[in-house]
Each structure stands twice: as structure tokens, then as C-alpha cells.
Amino acid sequence: MEMILLSTGLAILASIIYTIIGLIPGTDETASLAPLTMVLVLLGVPAPALLAWFMAAITAMETTNTVPAAIAAIPGSTMAVPFVPYCTSLRKLGLPHLAMRKLIAGSLIGTLVAIPIAIFVGKVLVPFGDIAREWAPLLFTIGAVIIAGLSKARWASLFSLIPLAFLIQGLLGIGKQVSGKPIFICIFMGITIGPMIADQLMLLSPVYRDRLARSGPAKIALAPDTKFGRSFFPNPFKILSPKQSLLVIGLCIIASLTFTFSPVGVTVLLGGLVAMGIKELYYKQTTALSVMDGITNATYIAETLIPLIAFGLPLSPMALGPASPLFNAPPRFTVEPVNNLHNLLSTSQFLVYSILGAVIALLVCYPFCMKYAHKACRFVFQKVSHEALIGCFMGLVIVLAFYEAGFIGIAIALTIGTLGGVLNNIFGVHIGVQFMAFYASGWIVPTLLKISIS
């Protein structure tokens, strides 16, 4: 009972925090989710409560990040970017309120579908865990090449894998020599805040400062507020048509099985395929939005739960990024050997605490978005400082890096963050590729050195 109460309390806290963060335009899931989760892990929060916290956080954020997209055609986070063209089209038709309702309904269905599917698939893959662990370094390298090759800046991403691998291994060696222990957090967090560090460097450079200069506050046009009725918890199956509901359920099941692929890529691919098959404009836009928002929640949940249950290794883009503290947070959680939620939770606990966290988040954010989204969005745009939020997370990362390795940890985080941020902001090598290079570096560098020496 104590564990249930603790998990419920943390899930409520996560729901409130990430409901608010999801409304703030331009936030990044990794930079928002990973630092706070890492703090809870290092504070010794029990494993079941950590899972409930994280499931509530991703459910709340991936549900509310659609509100700015629907109301102002501005993505609330990275995963909401694919929604913007469809939301813009519906805003021109005067239907942003319907876009938001379709998005949120799809999000709820995708969450509830993904949890049992992910746990079932994870359990099926458990017998292959030893094979995955044995071949993990090579699998990470193959995954790095695939994710780099599928990104928009594919050639720059592929080229950067080897230099990044050597830099990371060099920094790991320096950190271990100075601190006397293996390091992880400062490298991981450095990659996480890389784009923010690069933005600060651009402001310090006269060459780029002029490009970033603004003549005044940003002007955002909000669609008119529309009341949705008196129902506290509108039935998502009444908001979506029967065909749309079936499409969301079916494609969320498919998306959950693609747990090794980029969530954004899967969302864009399946959403685009659905839109291609529909001619009528309104139905095409609303169906694509419903499906895509369901898929964003489904991929985030599946890419967290399946690797945790089956392998205990971060073998998905989600597990390498926002969910990484659940896999690897030395000295408490490690992947060599595997000692994390994979060992600490049973299948029934994964099911119970995942559902607990997700349901609490939906109870908080679903009716809130349906009733008060417009007022909340307007308040956030006018009163909440994006810069203050970025500063908060950057400060938290510095504290975590210092906790792990002192001032050398901060130096390592800033070093990898500087290079990673420049690669991301200028060359388009996104942080997903950089995380893959981090995990693949343990295979790439020894292999290439062996070849060069022989």
C-alpha cells in the first residue's frame, strides 16, 4: 500500500509538471524528461514508483504538446512537429477546436492500446535477452548507422559517427582517470543540453548574434476559444468516428512493434500513409491527426517498456534518450552488467505501475485539455518564460554532472554538449544520432584501433 501511495503521488506530480511543460512551445522531450528522472533515480526512489512517474510524465507531455499545435500551429515539443501542417490547414477552415479534440482523443486511445501490447511483446522477447546482451555493442553500431542513414542530414550524420565515437571514448577515459570510476551521466547530459549550449554560443558570436536578433516579442495568433460541452471526460470513441477509432487502434499496435525505429519517423510514415488514402479534405486532416497523436504515445510507451522488459538494454531511440535513466544511471542502474528496472520489476509490476501512471496522467490532462486548453495556452504564451525553463534544466544538468565527477564532470558535459549542439543546430545531426554514437562508441573505437594496429 505504501508503494501504491508513493507511486500515485509521483504520478500526480509528473502529470501536473509535464502537462504544463507540454503547453510550452519548443520544448524537447529528452531535455525535459531525462534530467528530472535522473534526479529521482539517484535519490533512490523505488523502481515501481519510478516507472509510474515516467509513464505519467510521457503520457501527460505527449497529450498536451498537441494543444499549441492545434491552437497556434506551434509544436509544443519535438514530437508535435508532424502535426503542424494538418493543424494549420484546419485552422484555415476555422476548425482548430476539432483538431485539438481529435488529437487528444487519439492520444488517449494510443496510450491505452500501447501498454498491454508493449508488455506482451517484451515478455515474448525475454528468451532472446542473452543474445541481445551478447551482441549489444554491434547492435548499437548497426542501429546508429540505420538511424543516421534515415535522418534528414544523413551524410553529415554518418560522417560524424566516427569522430563522435572517438571523442566520447576519449572523454570517458579522461573522466575515469580523474574521478577514479566509470562515468556516464555527464556524457549523457552533455548530449541532452547540446542544442541549448549551441544557442548560447551563437549569442556570444557577432557572426550569429545578428541572425538571432528579434525586433520585439513574438506575435502568436490564437484561434478563438470554443466550448466543448459539459462532459468532464468526453468519450474519445464519440469524438472519433468508428473508422478513425479502428485506424488509431490498428496503427498504434503496428507502431508499438516498431520499437527500434525513430518515433518521429514512424509517426510521419504511418500518418502520411493514412492521409494518402483519403480524398475528402476535412476527414483526411482529422484522421491523420488522430492516428499520428495515438502513434506518438504508443511509440514512446513501447520503446520504453519493450527494451526494459525484454533486455534491460536501451535498444530503442526512446530508451537511448528520455528513458535512459531507467536503464543506465550509475552507480544505481547499469547496463554492464544489466542491473535496472529489468531486474527489479516483475511482469505484473510493469503492467500495474505502467497503467497506474498512464491512467493518472490521463485523468489529469485529458479533461484539462478538453476544458481549459485555450486559457492555459494563452497564459503559458504570455507569462511563462521559455528561457527560464531552459535555464532550469541546464542548471539541473550541471548539478548532475558535478555529482558524478566534480568539476571534470562539468567540463566533460560542456565539451560534448558544445560539439553535439553545433552538430545539431548547424549540420542537422540530431541528438538521437549522437546518443547512438555514444552507445556504439564502445564497439567502433576498439574495432577501428585493432584494424589500424594490425
C-alpha positions as CSV (number, residue, x, y, z in Angstrom):
1,M,0.0,0.0,0.0
2,E,2.9,2.4,0.8
3,M,4.3,1.7,-2.7
4,I,1.0,2.4,-4.3
5,L,0.6,5.6,-2.5
6,L,4.1,6.8,-3.3
7,S,3.7,5.8,-7.0
8,T,0.3,7.6,-7.1
9,G,1.8,10.7,-5.6
10,L,4.7,10.8,-8.0
11,A,2.4,10.1,-11.0
12,I,0.2,13.0,-10.0
13,L,3.3,15.3,-9.6
14,A,4.6,14.2,-13.0
15,S,1.2,14.7,-14.6
16,I,1.0,18.3,-13.4
17,I,4.6,19.2,-14.2
18,Y,4.5,17.7,-17.7
19,T,1.0,18.9,-18.5
20,I,2.4,22.4,-18.1
21,I,5.7,21.7,-19.9
22,G,3.7,20.2,-22.8
23,L,2.0,23.5,-23.3
24,I,5.2,25.4,-23.7
25,P,6.3,25.7,-27.4
26,G,9.6,24.3,-28.5
27,T,10.4,22.0,-25.5
28,D,12.4,18.9,-26.1
29,E,11.3,15.5,-24.6
30,T,14.9,14.4,-23.8
31,A,15.9,17.7,-22.2
32,S,12.6,17.8,-20.2
33,L,12.2,14.2,-19.1
34,A,15.7,12.9,-18.6
35,P,17.2,15.3,-16.0
36,L,14.3,15.1,-13.6
37,T,14.1,11.3,-14.0
38,M,17.8,11.0,-13.4
39,V,17.4,13.0,-10.1
40,L,14.7,10.7,-8.9
41,V,16.8,7.6,-9.8
42,L,19.9,8.9,-8.0
43,L,17.7,9.9,-4.9
44,G,16.8,6.2,-4.6
45,V,13.1,6.4,-5.5
46,P,11.8,2.7,-5.6
47,A,11.7,1.1,-9.0
48,P,7.8,0.8,-9.2
49,A,7.4,4.5,-8.3
50,L,10.0,5.5,-11.0
51,L,8.0,3.6,-13.6
52,A,4.7,5.2,-12.6
53,W,6.4,8.6,-12.6
54,F,7.9,8.1,-16.1
55,M,4.7,6.7,-17.6
56,A,2.7,9.6,-16.2
57,A,5.3,12.1,-17.5
58,I,5.4,10.9,-21.1
59,T,1.6,10.4,-21.3
60,A,1.0,13.9,-20.0
61,M,3.6,15.6,-22.2
62,E,2.7,13.7,-25.4
63,T,-1.0,14.5,-24.8
64,T,-0.7,18.3,-24.0
65,N,2.0,19.1,-26.6
66,T,-0.7,18.9,-29.2
67,V,-2.5,21.9,-27.7
68,P,-0.2,24.7,-29.0
69,A,-0.1,22.9,-32.4
70,A,-3.9,22.9,-32.7
71,I,-4.5,26.4,-31.3
72,A,-1.5,28.3,-32.6
73,A,0.1,26.0,-35.2
74,I,3.3,25.9,-33.0
75,P,4.5,22.5,-31.8
76,G,4.6,22.0,-28.0
77,S,7.6,19.6,-28.4
78,T,9.6,17.8,-31.0
79,M,7.1,15.0,-31.4
80,A,4.3,17.5,-32.2
81,V,6.2,18.9,-35.2
82,P,4.5,16.5,-37.7
83,F,1.0,17.7,-36.6
84,V,1.6,21.4,-37.6
85,P,0.7,21.2,-41.4
86,Y,-2.5,19.4,-40.7
87,C,-3.4,21.8,-37.8
88,T,-2.6,24.8,-40.0
89,S,-5.0,23.5,-42.6
90,L,-7.8,23.0,-40.1
91,R,-7.2,26.5,-38.6
92,K,-7.7,28.0,-42.0
93,L,-11.0,26.1,-42.2
94,G,-11.9,27.6,-38.7
95,L,-11.8,24.2,-37.0
96,P,-8.8,24.3,-34.6
97,H,-11.0,23.1,-31.7
98,L,-11.9,19.9,-33.7
99,A,-8.3,19.3,-34.5
100,M,-7.4,19.5,-30.8
101,R,-10.2,17.1,-29.8
102,K,-9.2,14.6,-32.4
103,L,-5.6,14.8,-31.4
104,I,-6.3,14.3,-27.7
105,A,-8.8,11.5,-28.3
106,G,-6.2,9.7,-30.4
107,S,-3.6,10.2,-27.7
108,L,-5.7,8.6,-25.1
109,I,-6.5,5.6,-27.2
110,G,-2.9,5.2,-28.3
111,T,-1.8,5.2,-24.6
112,L,-4.2,2.5,-23.5
113,V,-3.5,0.3,-26.5
114,A,0.3,0.5,-26.3
115,I,0.8,-0.6,-22.7
116,P,-0.6,-4.2,-22.9
117,I,0.9,-4.7,-26.4
118,A,4.3,-3.5,-25.2
119,I,4.3,-5.7,-22.2
120,F,3.2,-8.7,-24.2
121,V,5.9,-8.1,-26.8
122,G,8.5,-7.5,-24.2
123,K,7.6,-10.8,-22.4
124,V,7.8,-12.7,-25.8
125,L,11.3,-11.3,-26.4
126,V,12.7,-12.2,-23.0
127,P,14.2,-15.5,-24.2
128,F,16.3,-13.6,-26.6
129,G,17.7,-11.3,-23.9
130,D,21.0,-13.2,-23.6
131,I,21.6,-13.0,-27.3
132,A,20.8,-9.2,-27.4
133,R,23.2,-8.6,-24.5
134,E,26.0,-10.5,-26.1
135,W,25.6,-8.7,-29.4
136,A,24.6,-5.3,-27.9
137,P,27.7,-3.3,-28.9
138,L,27.4,-4.4,-32.5
139,L,23.6,-3.9,-32.4
140,F,24.1,-0.4,-31.2
141,T,26.5,0.3,-34.1
142,I,24.1,-1.1,-36.6
143,G,21.3,1.0,-35.0
144,A,23.5,4.1,-35.2
145,V,24.1,3.6,-38.9
146,I,20.4,3.0,-39.6
147,I,19.2,6.0,-37.6
148,A,21.9,8.2,-39.1
149,G,21.1,7.0,-42.6
150,L,17.3,7.6,-42.1
151,S,17.8,11.2,-40.8
152,K,17.4,14.3,-42.9
153,A,21.1,15.1,-42.7
154,R,22.1,11.5,-43.4
155,W,25.6,12.1,-44.9
156,A,26.6,14.5,-42.2
157,S,25.2,12.1,-39.5
158,L,27.0,9.1,-41.0
159,F,30.3,11.0,-41.2
160,S,30.0,12.3,-37.7
161,L,29.6,8.8,-36.1
162,I,33.3,8.0,-36.0
163,P,34.6,11.4,-34.8
164,L,31.9,11.4,-32.1
165,A,32.8,7.9,-31.1
166,F,36.5,8.8,-30.6
167,L,35.7,12.0,-28.7
168,I,33.3,10.2,-26.4
169,Q,35.7,7.4,-25.7
170,G,38.5,9.9,-25.0
171,L,36.2,11.8,-22.6
172,L,35.2,8.6,-20.9
173,G,38.9,7.7,-20.4
174,I,39.7,11.2,-19.0
175,G,36.7,11.1,-16.7
176,K,37.6,7.6,-15.4
177,Q,41.3,8.5,-14.8
178,V,40.5,11.8,-12.9
179,S,37.5,10.6,-10.9
180,G,38.7,7.0,-10.4
181,K,35.4,5.5,-11.6
182,P,33.5,5.0,-14.9
183,I,31.3,8.0,-15.9
184,F,28.1,8.1,-17.8
185,I,25.8,10.9,-16.6
186,C,28.0,13.9,-17.7
187,I,28.3,12.5,-21.3
188,F,24.6,11.7,-21.5
189,M,23.5,15.0,-20.1
190,G,26.0,16.9,-22.2
191,I,24.4,15.5,-25.3
192,T,21.0,16.3,-23.9
193,I,21.7,20.1,-23.5
194,G,23.9,20.3,-26.6
195,P,21.4,22.4,-28.6
196,M,20.9,24.8,-25.7
197,I,24.7,25.3,-25.4
198,A,25.0,25.9,-29.1
199,D,22.3,28.6,-28.9
200,Q,24.2,30.3,-26.1
201,L,27.4,30.2,-28.2
202,M,25.6,31.7,-31.1
203,L,24.5,34.6,-28.9
204,L,28.2,35.2,-27.9
205,S,29.3,35.3,-31.5
206,P,28.8,38.5,-33.5
207,V,28.5,36.4,-36.7
208,Y,25.4,34.6,-35.5
209,R,24.0,37.1,-32.9
210,D,22.5,39.3,-35.7
211,R,20.8,36.3,-37.2
212,L,19.1,35.6,-33.8
213,A,18.2,39.2,-33.1
214,R,14.4,40.0,-32.8
215,S,12.8,43.4,-33.0
216,G,10.2,42.5,-30.3
217,P,8.3,39.8,-28.6
218,A,7.0,37.0,-30.9
219,K,3.4,37.5,-32.1
220,I,1.2,34.4,-31.9
221,A,-2.3,34.3,-33.3
222,L,-4.6,32.1,-31.2
223,A,-7.7,30.6,-32.6
224,P,-11.0,31.6,-30.8
225,D,-12.0,29.7,-27.7
226,T,-14.8,27.2,-28.3
227,K,-16.7,25.4,-25.5
228,F,-16.9,21.7,-25.9
229,G,-20.0,20.9,-23.7
230,R,-20.4,20.0,-20.1
231,S,-18.9,16.5,-20.1
232,F,-16.0,16.3,-17.7
233,F,-14.4,13.3,-19.5
234,P,-15.6,13.2,-23.1
235,N,-15.8,9.7,-24.7
236,P,-12.9,9.5,-27.2
237,F,-14.8,7.0,-29.3
238,K,-17.6,9.5,-29.7
239,I,-15.1,12.2,-30.7
240,L,-13.6,9.9,-33.4
241,S,-15.7,8.1,-36.0
242,P,-15.7,4.3,-35.8
243,K,-13.4,4.1,-38.8
244,Q,-11.0,6.6,-37.2
245,S,-11.0,4.7,-33.9
246,L,-10.2,1.4,-35.7
247,L,-7.4,3.1,-37.6
248,V,-5.9,4.5,-34.4
249,I,-6.1,1.2,-32.6
250,G,-4.7,-0.8,-35.5
251,L,-1.8,1.5,-36.4
252,C,-0.9,2.0,-32.7
253,I,-0.5,-1.8,-32.5
254,I,1.8,-1.7,-35.6
255,A,3.7,1.3,-34.3
256,S,4.3,-0.5,-30.9
257,L,6.0,-3.3,-32.7
258,T,8.5,-1.0,-34.5
259,F,10.2,-0.2,-31.2
260,T,13.7,0.1,-32.7
261,F,12.7,2.9,-35.1
262,S,12.5,6.7,-34.6
263,P,9.2,7.7,-33.1
264,V,9.0,10.8,-35.3
265,G,9.8,8.7,-38.4
266,V,7.1,6.1,-37.6
267,T,4.6,8.9,-36.8
268,V,5.3,10.7,-40.1
269,L,5.3,7.5,-42.2
270,L,2.1,5.9,-40.9
271,G,0.3,9.3,-40.7
272,G,1.3,10.0,-44.3
273,L,0.1,6.6,-45.5
274,V,-3.3,7.2,-43.9
275,A,-3.7,10.7,-45.4
276,M,-2.8,9.4,-48.9
277,G,-5.8,7.0,-48.8
278,I,-8.4,9.7,-48.0
279,K,-9.6,12.3,-50.6
280,E,-12.1,14.4,-48.6
281,L,-10.0,17.3,-47.0
282,Y,-11.6,17.5,-43.5
283,Y,-11.7,13.8,-43.0
284,K,-8.1,13.4,-44.2
285,Q,-6.8,16.1,-41.9
286,T,-8.6,14.9,-38.8
287,T,-7.9,11.2,-39.4
288,A,-4.2,11.8,-39.9
289,L,-4.0,13.9,-36.7
290,S,-5.9,11.3,-34.7
291,V,-3.7,8.5,-35.9
292,M,-0.4,10.4,-35.5
293,D,-1.1,11.5,-32.0
294,G,-2.0,8.0,-31.0
295,I,1.2,6.8,-32.6
296,T,3.4,9.3,-30.7
297,N,2.1,8.0,-27.4
298,A,2.3,4.3,-28.5
299,T,5.9,4.6,-29.7
300,Y,7.1,6.4,-26.6
301,I,5.5,3.8,-24.3
302,A,6.5,0.7,-26.4
303,E,10.1,2.0,-26.9
304,T,10.4,2.3,-23.1
305,L,8.7,-0.9,-21.9
306,I,9.8,-3.4,-24.5
307,P,13.6,-3.0,-24.1
308,L,13.2,-2.7,-20.3
309,I,11.2,-5.9,-20.0
310,A,13.0,-8.0,-22.7
311,F,16.6,-7.0,-22.4
312,G,17.4,-4.3,-19.8
313,L,19.4,-2.6,-22.6
314,P,18.5,0.7,-24.2
315,L,17.8,-0.8,-27.7
316,S,15.5,1.9,-29.0
317,P,15.7,5.7,-29.7
318,M,13.4,6.4,-26.7
319,A,15.4,4.2,-24.4
320,L,18.6,5.9,-25.5
321,G,17.2,9.4,-24.9
322,P,14.4,10.4,-22.5
323,A,14.1,6.9,-20.8
324,S,17.8,6.3,-20.5
325,P,18.0,7.0,-16.7
326,L,15.7,3.9,-16.2
327,F,18.4,1.8,-17.9
328,N,21.7,3.4,-17.0
329,A,22.3,5.7,-14.1
330,P,25.5,4.7,-12.3
331,P,26.0,3.8,-9.6
332,R,22.4,2.7,-9.1
333,F,21.4,1.4,-12.6
334,T,23.9,-0.1,-15.1
335,V,23.8,-1.9,-18.4
336,E,27.2,-3.7,-18.0
337,P,26.1,-5.8,-16.2
338,V,22.4,-5.3,-16.6
339,N,21.0,-4.0,-13.3
340,N,18.0,-1.8,-13.6
341,L,14.2,-2.0,-13.8
342,H,14.6,-5.1,-15.9
343,N,15.8,-7.0,-12.8
344,L,13.8,-5.1,-10.2
345,L,10.3,-5.4,-11.5
346,S,8.2,-8.4,-12.4
347,T,5.9,-8.5,-15.5
348,S,2.9,-7.9,-13.3
349,Q,4.5,-4.9,-11.7
350,F,5.4,-3.5,-15.1
351,L,1.7,-3.8,-16.1
352,V,0.3,-2.4,-12.8
353,Y,2.6,0.6,-12.4
354,S,2.6,1.5,-16.1
355,I,-1.2,1.5,-16.1
356,L,-1.3,3.4,-12.8
357,G,1.0,6.2,-14.2
358,A,-0.7,6.5,-17.6
359,V,-4.3,6.5,-16.2
360,I,-3.5,9.1,-13.6
361,A,-1.9,11.3,-16.3
362,L,-4.9,10.9,-18.5
363,L,-7.3,11.7,-15.6
364,V,-5.3,14.9,-15.1
365,C,-4.5,16.1,-18.6
366,Y,-7.4,14.8,-20.7
367,P,-10.3,16.7,-19.1
368,F,-7.9,19.7,-18.5
369,C,-7.1,19.9,-22.2
370,M,-10.7,19.5,-23.3
371,K,-12.0,22.2,-20.9
372,Y,-9.2,24.7,-20.3
373,A,-6.7,24.3,-23.1
374,H,-7.3,27.7,-24.6
375,K,-7.0,29.6,-21.4
376,A,-3.9,27.6,-20.3
377,C,-2.2,28.0,-23.7
378,R,-2.8,31.8,-23.6
379,F,-1.4,32.0,-20.1
380,V,1.7,30.0,-21.0
381,F,2.4,32.1,-24.1
382,Q,2.1,35.3,-22.1
383,K,3.5,34.5,-18.7
384,V,5.8,31.5,-18.8
385,S,9.4,32.2,-19.8
386,H,10.9,29.6,-22.2
387,E,14.3,30.9,-21.4
388,A,13.7,30.3,-17.6
389,L,12.7,26.8,-18.3
390,I,15.8,26.1,-20.4
391,G,18.0,27.7,-17.7
392,C,16.4,25.5,-15.1
393,F,17.2,22.3,-17.0
394,M,20.7,23.4,-17.8
395,G,21.3,24.1,-14.2
396,L,20.0,20.7,-13.2
397,V,22.3,19.1,-15.8
398,I,25.3,20.9,-14.3
399,V,24.4,19.7,-10.8
400,L,24.1,16.1,-12.0
401,A,27.5,16.3,-13.9
402,F,29.1,17.7,-10.7
403,Y,27.5,15.0,-8.6
404,E,29.1,12.3,-10.8
405,A,32.6,13.6,-11.4
406,G,33.0,17.1,-9.8
407,F,34.4,19.9,-12.0
408,I,35.8,17.5,-14.5
409,G,32.2,16.2,-15.0
410,I,31.0,19.7,-15.8
411,A,33.9,20.2,-18.2
412,I,33.1,16.9,-20.0
413,A,29.4,17.8,-20.2
414,L,30.2,21.2,-21.7
415,T,32.7,19.7,-24.1
416,I,30.4,17.1,-25.6
417,G,27.5,19.5,-25.4
418,T,29.3,22.1,-27.4
419,L,30.2,19.7,-30.2
420,G,26.9,18.0,-30.1
421,G,25.0,21.2,-30.1
422,V,26.9,22.6,-33.1
423,L,26.3,19.3,-35.0
424,N,22.6,19.5,-34.2
425,N,21.9,23.2,-34.8
426,I,24.1,23.8,-37.8
427,F,24.5,20.5,-39.5
428,G,21.3,18.8,-38.6
429,V,22.9,15.8,-36.8
430,H,20.1,15.3,-34.3
431,I,20.7,14.1,-30.7
432,G,19.2,10.7,-31.5
433,V,22.2,10.0,-33.7
434,Q,24.5,11.4,-31.0
435,F,23.1,9.1,-28.4
436,M,23.5,6.1,-30.7
437,A,27.1,7.2,-31.3
438,F,27.6,7.3,-27.6
439,Y,26.5,3.7,-27.1
440,A,28.1,2.4,-30.3
441,S,31.5,4.1,-29.4
442,G,32.4,1.1,-27.2
443,W,32.5,-1.1,-30.3
444,I,33.5,1.4,-33.0
445,V,36.7,2.7,-31.4
446,P,38.3,-0.7,-30.3
447,T,37.4,-2.2,-33.6
448,L,39.0,0.6,-35.7
449,L,42.1,0.7,-33.5
450,K,42.5,-3.0,-33.8
451,I,42.3,-2.7,-37.6
452,S,44.7,0.2,-37.8
453,I,47.3,-1.5,-35.5
454,S,47.2,-4.8,-37.3
